[in-house]
Amino acid sequence: MKKVILLGLMFVSYIGLSQTEKDKQKTISKPVIIENLNNESNKESIYITTEVMPEYPGGVNAFREFVAANFRTPKTNRDIKGTLIINFVVEPDGSLSDIEVVRDLGFGTGFEAVRILKLADKWIPGVQDGKPVRVRYTLPIQIDIKKPQK
């Protein structure tokens, strides 16, 4: 009897956890509101996914070039390697707000990333239902700084 119940539970959990690729795409493409500051209007809602996600003008490569050209390497006698993670909101006008460092590697790397985002051109905003909306964006920045050779 225990084997039958165990087998039944395994079968039910397998069916419940299985998704086709089509189902996964449907789940990913749905807009998700993480914060609604004004229940009467979606103007104040912050999305984490939208029909069209925000983008830096010129795309990811243009943003990488911008960061590489403007990032001031901290003065340290240590190697710094890892992923710096920054969260911010892309506003409907393309400006950035609520910039916060989620993972800092130390040595001023977090402050430098915030400084660069404040210098950046306005982004192309996210779009939902044909209208620009506020979108929370998470940006990982790979850092690999070698200590100076003597």
Residue frames as qw, qx, qy, qz and C-alpha x, y, z in Angstrom:
[[0.000, 0.885, 0.467, 0.000, 0.00, 0.00, 0.00],
 [0.314, -0.777, 0.105, 0.536, 2.85, 2.39, 0.84],
 [0.407, -0.115, 0.597, 0.681, 4.41, 1.73, -2.57],
 [0.198, 0.633, 0.664, 0.346, 1.15, 2.56, -4.36],
 [0.144, -0.939, -0.247, 0.192, 0.74, 5.84, -2.44],
 [0.406, -0.595, 0.331, 0.609, 4.40, 6.77, -3.04],
 [0.377, 0.155, 0.684, 0.605, 4.10, 5.93, -6.73],
 [0.093, 0.802, 0.567, 0.162, 0.89, 7.97, -6.97],
 [0.243, -0.891, -0.047, 0.380, 2.52, 10.99, -5.31],
 [0.422, -0.345, 0.503, 0.670, 5.51, 10.77, -7.64],
 [0.302, 0.431, 0.700, 0.482, 3.23, 10.60, -10.68],
 [0.030, -0.912, -0.409, 0.017, 1.15, 13.60, -9.52],
 [0.320, -0.786, 0.152, 0.506, 4.26, 15.68, -8.78],
 [0.444, -0.065, 0.613, 0.650, 5.74, 14.76, -12.19],
 [0.197, 0.658, 0.622, 0.375, 2.59, 15.91, -13.99],
 [0.184, -0.931, -0.262, 0.175, 2.38, 19.07, -11.88],
 [0.377, -0.695, 0.283, 0.543, 5.98, 20.06, -12.57],
 [0.511, 0.119, 0.624, 0.579, 6.13, 19.21, -16.24],
 [0.292, 0.783, 0.118, -0.535, 5.72, 22.04, -18.74],
 [0.727, 0.447, 0.349, 0.388, 6.10, 22.11, -22.45],
 [0.405, -0.043, 0.122, 0.905, 8.27, 24.77, -24.09],
 [0.090, -0.555, -0.453, -0.692, 5.08, 26.49, -25.26],
 [0.525, -0.743, -0.415, 0.001, 3.82, 26.68, -21.65],
 [0.590, -0.396, -0.096, 0.697, 7.13, 28.15, -20.48],
 [0.233, 0.231, 0.287, 0.900, 7.00, 30.84, -23.18],
 [0.291, -0.704, -0.469, -0.446, 3.48, 31.79, -22.11],
 [0.614, -0.666, -0.309, 0.290, 4.59, 32.11, -18.51],
 [0.529, -0.212, 0.056, 0.820, 7.63, 34.23, -19.34],
 [0.155, 0.350, 0.383, 0.841, 5.80, 36.60, -21.68],
 [0.298, -0.790, -0.522, -0.123, 3.11, 37.62, -19.17],
 [0.102, 0.644, -0.242, 0.719, 3.70, 41.06, -17.66],
 [0.613, -0.434, -0.581, 0.314, 4.33, 41.00, -13.96],
 [0.117, -0.811, 0.066, -0.569, 3.66, 43.97, -11.72],
 [0.599, -0.066, -0.627, 0.493, 5.83, 43.91, -8.63],
 [0.174, -0.343, -0.429, 0.817, 4.67, 47.13, -7.10],
 [0.002, 0.650, 0.524, 0.550, 1.52, 49.17, -7.54],
 [0.228, -0.087, -0.399, 0.884, 1.75, 52.44, -5.68],
 [0.378, 0.175, 0.117, -0.902, -1.66, 53.70, -6.77],
 [0.386, 0.206, 0.897, -0.062, -4.46, 51.15, -7.09],
 [0.459, 0.701, 0.325, -0.439, -6.55, 53.45, -9.27],
 [0.512, 0.805, -0.228, -0.195, -3.98, 53.80, -12.05],
 [0.945, 0.018, 0.102, 0.309, -1.23, 51.71, -13.61],
 [0.321, 0.876, -0.193, 0.305, 0.90, 54.83, -14.10],
 [0.297, -0.753, 0.518, -0.279, 2.68, 54.09, -10.84],
 [0.981, -0.093, 0.166, -0.044, 3.05, 50.33, -11.35],
 [0.030, -0.694, 0.693, 0.193, 6.53, 48.87, -11.67],
 [0.952, 0.223, -0.081, -0.193, 6.85, 45.86, -13.97],
 [0.507, -0.530, 0.639, 0.232, 9.58, 43.23, -14.00],
 [0.377, 0.096, 0.778, 0.493, 8.56, 41.87, -17.41],
 [0.397, 0.600, 0.129, -0.682, 6.83, 43.67, -20.24],
 [0.801, 0.532, 0.275, -0.025, 5.92, 43.04, -23.86],
 [0.593, 0.645, -0.170, 0.451, 8.95, 45.12, -24.88],
 [0.697, -0.535, -0.190, 0.439, 11.74, 45.32, -22.30],
 [0.023, -0.971, 0.137, 0.195, 13.79, 48.50, -21.79],
 [0.857, 0.187, 0.131, 0.462, 17.03, 48.79, -23.71],
 [0.322, -0.643, 0.163, 0.675, 20.05, 51.05, -23.79],
 [0.539, 0.782, -0.051, -0.310, 20.18, 53.03, -27.07],
 [0.357, 0.654, -0.655, -0.125, 22.31, 50.98, -29.46],
 [0.918, -0.068, -0.367, -0.133, 21.78, 47.78, -27.49],
 [0.846, -0.511, 0.028, 0.148, 23.85, 45.73, -25.07],
 [0.767, 0.155, 0.049, 0.620, 27.13, 46.16, -26.96],
 [0.129, 0.723, 0.023, 0.678, 26.79, 49.95, -26.95],
 [0.592, -0.764, 0.022, -0.255, 26.17, 49.84, -23.19],
 [0.901, -0.239, 0.030, 0.361, 29.23, 47.61, -22.65],
 [0.550, 0.430, 0.037, 0.715, 31.35, 50.09, -24.63],
 [0.197, -0.811, -0.030, -0.551, 29.95, 52.98, -22.59],
 [0.779, -0.625, 0.036, -0.021, 30.74, 51.22, -19.29],
 [0.858, -0.009, 0.053, 0.511, 34.24, 50.22, -20.44],
 [0.376, 0.584, 0.046, 0.718, 35.01, 53.78, -21.58],
 [0.247, -0.734, 0.040, -0.631, 33.77, 55.43, -18.37],
 [0.851, -0.481, -0.209, 0.026, 34.53, 52.95, -15.58],
 [0.042, 0.799, -0.496, 0.337, 37.24, 54.25, -13.27],
 [0.809, -0.013, -0.563, 0.168, 39.28, 51.35, -12.00],
 [0.569, -0.814, 0.046, -0.113, 39.73, 51.49, -8.22],
 [0.302, 0.660, -0.620, 0.297, 43.27, 51.80, -6.93],
 [0.839, -0.423, 0.256, -0.226, 44.04, 48.63, -5.01],
 [0.041, 0.569, -0.819, -0.067, 46.82, 46.11, -4.61],
 [0.514, 0.045, 0.830, -0.210, 44.39, 43.22, -4.94],
 [0.083, -0.124, -0.795, -0.588, 42.66, 41.40, -7.76],
 [0.462, 0.250, 0.433, -0.733, 38.96, 42.16, -8.00],
 [0.236, 0.036, -0.816, -0.527, 36.89, 39.64, -9.91],
 [0.153, 0.349, 0.859, -0.343, 33.18, 38.91, -9.80],
 [0.011, -0.542, -0.621, -0.566, 29.75, 40.13, -10.74],
 [0.049, 0.152, 0.331, -0.930, 28.45, 43.44, -9.52],
 [0.016, -0.527, -0.808, -0.263, 24.64, 43.52, -9.52],
 [0.064, 0.123, 0.143, -0.980, 22.65, 46.74, -9.79],
 [0.117, 0.610, 0.783, 0.032, 18.85, 47.20, -9.69],
 [0.026, 0.250, 0.017, -0.968, 17.12, 50.28, -11.06],
 [0.427, 0.622, 0.615, -0.230, 13.85, 51.42, -12.57],
 [0.200, 0.088, 0.490, 0.844, 13.64, 52.55, -16.18],
 [0.249, 0.499, 0.411, -0.721, 11.00, 55.28, -16.20],
 [0.578, 0.629, 0.520, -0.008, 8.53, 55.84, -19.07],
 [0.268, 0.945, -0.126, -0.139, 10.69, 58.76, -20.29],
 [0.824, 0.405, -0.290, 0.271, 13.80, 56.54, -20.33],
 [0.042, -0.720, 0.500, -0.480, 15.46, 58.05, -17.27],
 [0.645, -0.056, -0.730, 0.217, 16.78, 55.80, -14.50],
 [0.406, -0.630, 0.227, -0.622, 15.61, 55.98, -10.88],
 [0.849, -0.414, 0.212, -0.251, 15.84, 53.96, -7.66],
 [0.651, 0.498, -0.551, 0.156, 19.39, 52.83, -8.46],
 [0.668, -0.610, 0.366, -0.218, 20.64, 50.38, -5.83],
 [0.307, 0.497, -0.811, 0.018, 23.63, 48.09, -5.51],
 [0.918, -0.224, -0.084, -0.315, 22.48, 44.54, -4.78],
 [0.920, -0.200, 0.057, 0.331, 25.92, 42.90, -4.83],
 [0.101, 0.950, -0.293, 0.041, 29.02, 45.03, -4.35],
 [0.892, 0.170, -0.266, 0.324, 32.54, 43.72, -4.80],
 [0.565, -0.700, -0.065, 0.432, 33.99, 46.41, -2.56],
 [0.516, -0.183, 0.254, 0.798, 36.80, 48.87, -3.26],
 [0.168, 0.509, 0.014, -0.844, 34.27, 51.44, -4.57],
 [0.077, 0.068, 0.834, 0.542, 33.00, 49.30, -7.45],
 [0.038, 0.640, 0.763, -0.081, 29.36, 49.77, -6.41],
 [0.022, -0.773, -0.140, 0.618, 29.69, 53.55, -6.20],
 [0.096, -0.365, 0.574, 0.726, 31.38, 53.58, -9.59],
 [0.097, 0.319, 0.882, 0.334, 28.59, 51.56, -11.19],
 [0.022, 0.784, 0.550, -0.288, 25.97, 53.96, -9.79],
 [0.095, -0.663, 0.169, 0.723, 28.01, 56.93, -11.07],
 [0.111, -0.101, 0.753, 0.640, 28.14, 55.43, -14.56],
 [0.076, 0.546, 0.826, 0.115, 24.38, 54.74, -14.64],
 [0.017, -0.817, -0.315, 0.483, 23.73, 58.36, -13.68],
 [0.099, -0.531, 0.418, 0.730, 25.95, 59.47, -16.59],
 [0.321, 0.170, 0.858, 0.363, 24.26, 57.19, -19.13],
 [0.265, -0.060, -0.384, -0.882, 21.94, 58.42, -21.85],
 [0.667, 0.035, 0.346, -0.659, 18.23, 57.83, -21.39],
 [0.287, -0.018, 0.948, 0.136, 17.17, 54.28, -22.13],
 [0.434, -0.121, -0.559, -0.696, 14.46, 53.19, -24.52],
 [0.484, -0.207, 0.545, -0.653, 11.60, 52.48, -22.06],
 [0.145, 0.127, 0.981, 0.008, 9.71, 49.24, -21.64],
 [0.433, -0.009, -0.279, -0.857, 6.33, 49.02, -23.34],
 [0.133, 0.231, 0.938, -0.219, 3.13, 47.35, -22.12],
 [0.285, 0.691, 0.652, -0.127, -0.17, 47.55, -24.01],
 [0.433, 0.672, 0.290, 0.526, 1.41, 50.05, -26.41],
 [0.185, -0.945, 0.025, -0.268, 2.40, 52.48, -23.64],
 [0.432, 0.440, -0.589, 0.522, 5.77, 53.16, -22.01],
 [0.737, -0.620, -0.195, -0.189, 5.79, 51.92, -18.41],
 [0.254, -0.749, 0.570, -0.225, 8.10, 51.76, -15.39],
 [0.943, 0.098, -0.319, -0.003, 10.23, 48.61, -15.41],
 [0.572, -0.699, 0.429, 0.033, 12.54, 47.28, -12.70],
 [0.756, 0.557, -0.338, 0.066, 15.77, 46.19, -14.35],
 [0.756, -0.555, 0.302, 0.173, 18.58, 44.08, -12.91],
 [0.548, 0.773, -0.316, 0.055, 21.99, 44.66, -14.44],
 [0.866, -0.364, 0.164, 0.301, 24.91, 42.31, -13.82],
 [0.316, 0.887, -0.335, 0.032, 28.33, 43.86, -14.51],
 [0.949, -0.046, -0.083, 0.301, 31.29, 41.49, -14.83],
 [0.061, -0.938, 0.332, -0.082, 34.47, 42.89, -13.28],
 [0.938, -0.050, -0.004, 0.342, 37.95, 41.48, -13.64],
 [0.074, 0.944, -0.261, 0.189, 40.62, 43.88, -12.37],
 [0.876, 0.031, -0.279, 0.392, 44.18, 42.62, -11.96],
 [0.465, -0.824, 0.017, 0.324, 46.46, 44.10, -9.32],
 [0.338, 0.887, -0.313, -0.036, 49.31, 46.19, -10.69],
 [0.934, 0.074, -0.135, 0.322, 52.49, 44.26, -11.47],
 [0.414, -0.849, 0.182, 0.274, 55.67, 45.35, -9.68]]
